[in-house]
Amino acid sequence: MYFSVITPVNLRQAAHEMAQSAAYAEHQWLWKFFPSSQEQQRDFIFRRYDQEVMPRFYIVSKREPVAFSGIWQVQSQPYAPQLSDGQHLSFQLRANPVITKTNDKGKPQRHDVVMDAKKRLLLEHGLTEDATWRDLKRDEDKPLLYDLTQQTCLDWLQSRSDRLGFSIVAANVDAYQQHRADKQRRADKPEIRFSTVDFSGELIVTDSELFRHTLFNGIGHTKAFGCGLLLVKRSES
């Protein structure tokens, strides 16, 4: 496995190249760093992390990426993390928290955990799912939606941690966003929307082999759109 960082050499050209990139176009663009046949299955996970105006991509892959133009620099190294049970690590994660429910036709369907919880809460208060949150605000400064987002997303991550080889010591939801997958969608194709949640916190490795698999393969769905890559480093505490 390889851990790579892709950064621009020419910031102006890179910014122009990425300006119109929705999630699906970005995924296609990253394939250029992994020359392969059309039958090749995706064998990398990634996360885009912008520092001010500079786009930066972190990638974990089975193959070493190769720069296809002089606009971008690729720095790669073998990825063989030294792990042990009981190890404390700080982490960052961008994920797509969803739950799967059966629809009226008996088919499984994924639902954003925040929107699903919001819908249930509104119905519990006799409101429609299109209602605003004004009637549900508490006396504190933060509205219920903030607390709902924190709780539902953290519960989602916690419920998966055991089978992913770790337990959470402390975690926070830093950002919740909804996205369109393709800005240039054709009129005859359904629009793809998805949400991302940025987590940060501290964890303990409970099963080093399971955790290694998690680092190599990611967490959750929508990995083609930059979700799932777990970034870790040794905890300073």
N, C-alpha and C positions, 0 to 999 in steps of 0.2 A: 504494500500500500504506500501511497505518497500523500504528503501534505504540501499543498502549494498555495502561494499567494500571487495573484495577478494584479499588477498595478500599471497605470499609464506612464509611458515615457514622455509622450507629448500630450499634456493635459488638455489643450484646446481641441486637438483632433479627437481625443478620447471622449471629451464631453459632447462633441458634435455627434460622434458615432453612437453614444448611449442615450442621447436626448430623447429619442422617440421610442425607446425600448420598453415595451410592456413586458410582463413576466414571461409570456410564451416566446416572444422575439428574443429576449435575453437568454433563455434556455437554448434556443437554436444557435445563437451567436457563440455560446460557450462550447458547443460541439466542435467549432472550428479548431479548438485547441486539442482535440482528440480525433485525429484523422482515422476514419474507419469506413466500413461498408455500410450500406443502408440497413442491413440486417442486424447490425451491432446493437445490443441492448445497452441502455445507459448504465455506466459503471462508475459514476461519480456523484457525489452530493456537494452542494455548495451553499455559500451565503454571501450576499452582497452587503458590504459594510462601508458606508460613505463617511469619509473624514473631511468635513467642510465640503468642498466642491470636488474632492478626489474620490472616484469610485475605486473600491478595493474588493477583490473576490477571494474568499477562502475556499479551498477545494480539497476534499479527500477523495482519492481515486485509486483504482487498480492499475491504471496506466499513468505514466508521467506526461503531463500536458506539454505541448510545444507551441511557442509563440508563432503565429501565422503572419504577423506584420511587425514593423518597427515601432508601431504606436504603443504596444504593450510589452511589459517585462514579466517574465514568469520565473519565479524562484521556487524550487522544489527540493524536498528532501525525503528520504525514506521515513515512513510513519510507522513506528513500532513502539508505542507508548509503554513505559514500564509501570505496570499496575499491580496492586496488591489489595487484598481484602482489608477493609478498615481505613484505607487511604482517604484523606480529606482533600477535596478539590473545589475550587471555585469554578463556576460555569456560566456560559451564556448560550442561549438557544433561541432561534426563531422557528416557531412551529405553527402548524395549522390544526388547532384543537377542534375536533369534530366528534360527534356521536353518530352511530348508525341506528336508524329506525326503519321499520317496515312500513311502506306506504299502503294506500288503499288497494293497490294491485298486487300486494304481497311481495314487492321487490324491495331490497335494502336500499336505503337512501341516506346520504350523509347530511348532517345538520351542524352548523356552527354552534358551538356550545353556549356562547354568549347570547346569540339570537334565540336559541331554544329556551334558555332560562328566562330571558326577557319576556318571551311570549307567554310562558307559564305563569310568571309573576303578574303580568297584566291581567290575564284571565282570572287569576285568584282574587283580584281586586275589582272584578266586574268590568274591566276595560277591554277594548279590542286591541289586537296586536299593532294597530296603526296609531294608537294613542301616544301622547307625549308622556314625559316622566315628571311633569310639574306637580301632579297630584301625589306622586310617590316620594317626593323629596322629604328628607328629614330636617330637623332643626340644625344639624351640623353643616359645615361648609361644603362637604362632598355629597353629591347626589347618590341615590341608590345605584345608579348605573355603574359608577366607579367601583363601588363595593361588589356589585354583582360580577363585574368583569374580573376583578381580582380573585374572588372566591371560586367562580366556576372554572377559570383557567388553571388556577393552582390545584384545584381538586382533580382536574383532568390529568395534569402532569403527575401528581402524587399517585393516582390510581394505576399508573403504568410503570412507576419507578421500580417496583419489585422485580417484574419480569424483564426489566432492562438492566438490572445488575447494580442498582444504587438506591439509596434512600436520601431524602431531602432534609437537610439541616435547617436551611432558611432559603426562602425564594420570594421573588417579587415580579409582578407584571409591569414591565417598563413601558410597553406600548401595545396598543391594539389597533389594527388597521384593516380596512376592507379594500380589495383590489379588483380591477378588471384584468383578466389574463391577456387580452389582446386588444390594443387600441385600434387596430385596423381590421376589426371583425367583419367578415362578409355577412351580408343581409340574410342569406339563407342558412346561416349557422347560428346555433343558440349561443348566447353570451355566457362566458364562463366567469364566475365571480368566486373569490375565495378570501378568507381572512388570515392574517398573520398576527401572532402574539410574540413579543420579545420578552423572554424570561432572563433573570440573572439571579445568582445566589450561591449557596454552598451545598455540597453533597458529600456523602460517604459511599465509597465503593463497597458493595456487599457481595458481589460475585464478579471477580475480575475477568473471567472469560466471557460472561454475558455482557459485561460493560465494554469490553474490547469490541464485541460484535456491534454494540450500540454506536460506538465511536466510528466504526467503519461504515455502518449502514444507515445511521440516522434514526430519527424518531418521528412517527406519525406519517401523515399523507402529504401530498403536494410537494414532494421532493424535487420534481422537475421545475418547480417555480421558486426554488431557493429556500425551501423549508427543511427542517430536520437535522441539520448539521449541529452537533453538540461540540462547542468549543470549551476546553478545560485547561486549567493550569493549577499548579500546586497552590494550596491555600496559604495565605500569609499569616493566618491566625494560628 
